[in-house]
Amino acid sequence: MHSEQHITIAIDGFSSCGKSTLAKALARKLNYTFIDSGAMYRCVALYALNNGCVLGSHKINLSCVVSSLAAITIQFGDADAKGNRAVLLNGEDVSDIIRQLEVANIVSEVAAIKEVREFLVKQQQELGKNGGVVMDGRDIGTVVFPQAELKLFITAKPEIRAQRRFLELQAKGETNSIEEILENLKHRDRIDSTRAISPLTQADDAIVVDNSEMTEQQQLEYVLNIVKNTTSHSY
């Protein structure tokens, strides 16, 4: 592998299908920078929750969220041994809080707001302008980096995604039921795929990876092979 190539790898796909896990592992293997775009949307959702912009279940005060954007600063810490980077919202580490179901329940609504997407896409493009980046999200290959040398679209069966998220939350001491999590995933899929601004769609030149039957290691090896082929053909 030729590290001097520093290609951009865009990873899109549904929620809870292991995009961030794959992106982190890829970045670690390739010595690239990992950027979790979903964490950025979750930061805005958390700020909205904490500042009276959420009116109830799946109901957002749009003008409240838009006017709060100027007060939001999102940064990433340095990667640890596992490739995890602390997510800082206005200087506070919110890495765990933004993963809670309360935030997950409104993040798709917040991410559907045009001004929020413009605010964050601009930051994401700035973070990845020099290449050598692995970024995951919903619109990375279609909107943020349409010229990315490698685009992946990750998917898995909803029931498998719900089971994975259940185990992840359980490990953090949360007690949400699988049914509750599956309902949340289906709700987010619906909003992410049908929103007017930058909906979740597969880029025409993306390679689809269905990891329903793959372990994390199998998926990583499969994708590393794709990266190898991409970089060897990019001369």
C-alpha positions, 0 to 999 in steps of 0.5 A: 500500500502506498501511503503517499496516495492519501485517497478519500474513503467515503462510507455511507449506509443505514444506522447501526450497520457498523459504519463507524466500527469499519471506518475506525478500523480502516483508518487505523490500518491505513494510518488515515484520519477517521471522521465520524460525521454522525457524531457531529449531527448527534452533537447538534441533537444533544445541544437541541435537547439541552437547550429547549429545542425539542418539544416532544417525541420526534418534534423539533423547534426548527428556528430554535435549532437553526439559531443555536448553530452559531453557539455550537463548536464541535471538535475531535480529540486524538485517536486512542489505541482502538482508533476512538476519538473523543467528541467534544461539544463546546469543549465538553467530552460528550462521546458517550452521551450522544450515543444514548437512545434519547439523542438517537430518537431525534438525530434524524429529525435534526439532520433533516434540517437544511441549515444543520446540514449546510453547517456540518457539511462545510466543516466535514469538507474542511476536515477532509480536504487534504485526503487520507481520510475515512469518513462515514455517514449518510451523504458522504459519497453523494454530497460531502465527497462526491469525488472520493476515490473509494465509496462504500455503501454498508448495509445489514438486515434491520433485525441484525442491526438492532441486535448489535445496537442492543448489545452495544447499549447493554455493555454501557449499562442501558436497558432499552429493549430490542423492540424499542431499538428496532423501532428507532432504527426503522424510524431513522431509516425512513426519515434518512431515506426520504428527507428532502435535503441530502437523503440517504442514497447509494452513490452510483459508483459505490461498492455495496457491502452487506455485512449481515453475515460478516464478523467485524474482522471479515468485513475489515479484510474484505474492505482492505482488499477493495482499498488495495485494488483501488489504490493500485488502479489509481496511478 
